[in-house]
């Protein structure tokens, strides 16, 4: 059985970290500031995390967890005859995005390079599409679909709704005309 105090302290640290990110850039956050904001001492912080990067990595992983679960569910449902390939973002995931918009936007800004939120999300999309389409990750179709998925993600956060198939089709037709 997990120690509830340990879990509660971790949650306090993560929440304080996200709250600090609202007003402070990641590079300006110190262990001392975070410890004070989370009402723990530095020793307690180090009992949970080795450094701020480990905390940030944990927060990114937790923020991506609903995506991984939704895409895994989509993978299982793709064998269903009525599966809609465009409905990549489930209703639950859309609701999660809209309910956690501010947190997701904060986590996206954490400068972790290849371990950052967007890079990892791209990797998840790539793995999912390569599996769905049985194409190598280097195929240009995969690249286009991953970027479309990232665009859908950005659109959802900015417009508080998923673009319709009609909007997608219209946009693709406009792009086709642009390329002529």
N, C-alpha and C positions, 0 to 999 in steps of 0.2 A: 504494500500500500504506500502510495506516495505521501510525502510529508506535506500537509496542506499549508503549513506556514511557509515552506520553501516555495511552493507554487504561488502562493499569494504574494510573496516578496518579489518573485520573478515578474508577476503581472504588474505590480506597482512600478517596478523598474522600467518595464516596456511602456507602460502608459505615460510615465514621466518623460521617457525618451521621446515619445511621439509628441507630447505636449511641448517639450523644448524645441522640437523641430519646427513647430509652428512659428517660432519667433527667432530662432537661432539656426545658423547653418550648421550642418553636421561637423564641419571642420572647426567650428568655434565651441563645440560642446566638449567639456572636460568631464572626467570621472567625478571630480569634486562637485561640479554643477549638477550633474545627474544624481549623485548621491544625495545632495541637499534637496533637489526637487522630488526625489522618490522617498524621502524621509528614511533613508538607510545610511549607514556609514560606508566608507570606501572598502573596508574589509568585507562587509556583507556583499557589496557589488562584486568584488573579486571571488567570492564564494560561488557566484552564479555565472559570471562571465570573465574570460581572460582579459578582455579589453573592449573598447567601444565597437570595434569592427566585428567581433564575435556577436555582440548584441545586435548590431545592424544586420548581420547575416541571418540571425535567428528571426528578426522581425520581417525580413524579406521572405524567408521561407514560409513563415506563418501567413503572410499576406498572399502568397502564391498557392497555398494549400487548397483553397476553394476552386481555383482554376484547374489544378491537377485532378481533383475529384470530379469536376464537371466534364473534363475532357476524357477522363477514364470512362465515365458513364456514357459519353458520346461514342467512344470506341466500342463499347459493348452493344449500344443500340444501333450501330451502323448496319448490323446484320438484319435488322427489322426492315421489312419491305416498305414501310411507310416513313422511313427515316429521311429527314430533310437535311441534306448536306450543308445548307446555308445556316441552319439553326444551330450553329456551333456554340453560341452562347445560350445556355439554358435559361429558363425563366428564373430559376433560383440564383444562377450566377449573375444575371442582370440585376436582380433585387439586391444581391450582395454588393455589386459594384456601386449601385446608386445609394445604398445605405452606408457604405464605407468610403465614399468618394474622397473625402478630405484626407483620411488616413492613407488611402492608396496613392493619392497625389503626393503626400509627404514622403512616403516610402520610395516612390519613383525618383525623387530628388536626391536620395542618398548616393553619394559618389563612390560606388564600389566596383567600377569597371565591369569586367566580365561576370562578376558576382552580383551586379546590380539587378534591380527588379526587371527593367525592360529587357536586358540581355537574357535573363533567365526565362522570361515570358516568351521571347522569340525562340529560344531553344525548345520550350514546351510545345509551341505551335509547330515548329519544324518536325519534332518527333511525331507529333500527332498526324500531321499531313503526310509525312513519309509512310507512316503505317497505314493510313486510310487509302492512299493512292498507290502504295507499293512502288514508290519512286525514290531514287537516291536523294539525299539532302542537297546535293549539288545541282539538281535539276532546276531550271529556271522557273518552271511552274510552281515548285515548292516555294521559291523565293517570292514570287508574286503573291501566292496565297498567304504566306506568313505576313507580308506587308499589308495585305488586305485585312487580315485579322487584327493586326496592330492598329490599322486605321479604324476598323469597327470599334475596337476598344477605346481609342481616343474619342471617337464620335459619341459613343455611349456616355463617357464621362462628361464631355462638354455639353451635349444636347439632352442628357437625361433620358435617352431612348435609343433603341437599336435601329439602325437604318433598315428600311424595308427592302424586300427583294426588288421591287420596282425602282427604288432609288439606286440600288446597286446596278441594275441593268441599264438605267439611264446614264449613270456615271461611266460605265464601261463603254457604252455607245459613244458618249462624248469623247472619251479617251481614244477610241478607235478612229474617230474623225480627226482628232488632233494628230494622230500618227500617220495619216494619209499624206 
